[in-house]
């Protein structure tokens, strides 16, 4: 499936929104954005700055909820 390329939190949030996750910029704390799976109500928080190892974990969170890793990577 491929590795998630280096990206910023802003780019990752945009890609997650394009695959169907809900983005709530008001719910995050400071420089973080809350991403919500509207089907299950599950959520995760994405730091808005430069991402390192957490980008893989955030994408895995989305994939575990049925979203396509291939599509997320495509939108980055």
N, C-alpha and C positions, 0 to 999 in steps of 0.2 A: 504494500500500500504506500509505502514511502514515509520518510521522515517529515515532520513539520518544519518548513524552512524558517530561518530567523525572521522575526517580525516584531512589531510593536504591539502593545495591548490594543491600541486603537485599530490597527489593521485586523487583528484577530477578532475583536468585537464586531467589526463590520462584516467579516466573513461568516461569523456565527449567525448574525442577523439575516444574511442572505440565504442560509440553509433552513431558516424557519424558527430559530430561537428568538425569544423576546428579550429586548435590551431595555433595561431600566437604569438610566443614568442618574436618577434621583435617589435610588436606593443604596448605591455604593457609598463607601466612606472615603471622603477626600479624593484621592486620585485613583479610585477603584470604581468599576462598573459592575452591576449585577446582571447576570445572564440567567434567564428563566426558561425552563421547558414548560410551555403552557399545557402540554398534555398531562404531565405528572405533577407539576407544581414544584419540582426540584429546581434548585438554583445553585449557582457558583459565582464567585467574585473574581473578576479579571483586573489585575493591576494595569493602569492605563499607560505606563511607561514602557521602557525596553524590557522584553521578556527573555528569560533564559530557559532553565529546565522546566518551568511551570507551564510553558505553552503545550508541551506534550501531555501533561496531566489534564489541562483544560480541554484539549481536543479529545482525549480518552474519555473524559466525563461526557462530552457530547455524543461520542460514538456509542458509549454504554447505554445511551437513551435512544438509540436508533438513528442517529444522524450520520451522514456519510463523510468519512474522513477524506475520501477522494475529492468530494465537492468542497469541503472546507479548505483543503490545500489549494484547490483550483481558484478559489476566490481570494486567496492571499496575494 
